[in-house]
Amino acid sequence: MVLLCIGILFKRKFPNTHVSGNKEMRKRGIGCVQSQDREARKENPHRIAEREKQDNTANN
């Protein structure tokens, strides 16, 4: 175990264990939940603006 750790430190290249770093996962369309959430939260510039609903309690 120690020798494996030393080998990684001397290479100075740490393995990419992130989901998006895996080529097969990208091929299948599987992504990181954090990345998917970030994409879903982006504001869509092509969205249709909706009118705000009036509060019915103020009218009654």
Backbone hydrogen bonds in HBPLUS format (Angstrom, degrees):
<---DONOR---> <-ACCEPTOR-->    atom                        ^
c    i                          cat <-CA-CA->   ^        H-A-AA   ^      H-
h    n   atom  resd res      DA  || num        DHA   H-A  angle D-A-AA Bond
n    s   type  num  typ     dist DA aas  dist angle  dist       angle   num
A0005-CYS N   A0001-MET O   3.09 MM   4  6.38 156.6  2.14 148.7 154.7     1
A0006-ILE N   A0002-VAL O   2.94 MM   4  6.21 158.4  1.98 151.5 157.6     2
A0007-GLY N   A0003-LEU O   2.94 MM   4  6.09 155.6  2.00 143.8 150.5     3
A0008-ILE N   A0004-LEU O   3.07 MM   4  6.34 154.2  2.14 146.2 152.0     4
A0009-LEU N   A0005-CYS O   3.02 MM   4  6.28 159.0  2.06 149.3 155.1     5
A0010-PHE N   A0006-ILE O   2.95 MM   4  6.17 154.5  2.02 151.9 158.3     6
A0011-LYS N   A0007-GLY O   3.10 MM   4  6.21 146.8  2.22 141.7 150.1     7
A0012-ARG N   A0008-ILE O   3.27 MM   4  6.38 139.9  2.44 141.1 150.3     8
A0021-GLY N   A0018-HIS O   2.99 MM   3  5.27 149.0  2.09 106.9 116.7     9
A0022-ASN N   A0019-VAL O   3.18 MM   3  5.64 168.5  2.19 115.7 119.1    10
A0026-ARG N   A0022-ASN O   3.15 MM   4  6.47 157.9  2.20 151.5 157.5    11
A0027-LYS N   A0023-LYS O   3.01 MM   4  6.28 154.0  2.08 148.0 155.2    12
A0028-ARG N   A0024-GLU O   3.18 MM   4  6.42 149.9  2.28 142.9 149.6    13
A0030-ILE N   A0025-MET O   2.92 MM   5  5.17 153.0  2.00 159.7 152.8    14
A0029-GLY N   A0026-ARG O   3.07 MM   3  5.01 154.8  2.14 100.7 108.5    15
A0036-GLN N   A0032-CYS O   2.97 MM   4  6.24 161.3  2.00 153.7 159.1    16
A0037-ASP N   A0033-VAL O   2.89 MM   4  6.02 154.4  1.96 147.1 154.1    17
A0038-ARG N   A0034-GLN O   2.98 MM   4  6.15 155.4  2.04 143.4 150.0    18
A0039-GLU N   A0035-SER O   3.00 MM   4  6.25 157.5  2.05 148.7 154.1    19
A0040-ALA N   A0036-GLN O   2.99 MM   4  6.19 154.1  2.06 144.1 151.3    20
A0041-ARG N   A0037-ASP O   3.03 MM   4  6.22 138.5  2.20 144.4 154.8    21
A0042-LYS N   A0039-GLU O   3.32 MM   3  5.42 151.3  2.41 100.4 108.4    22
A0047-ARG N   A0044-ASN O   3.38 MM   3  5.52 166.8  2.40 111.2 111.6    23
A0058-ALA N   A0055-ASP O   3.29 MM   3  5.80 142.6  2.44 108.3 116.7    24
A0060-ASN N   A0056-ASN O   3.23 MM   4  6.40 136.7  2.43 143.5 153.8    25
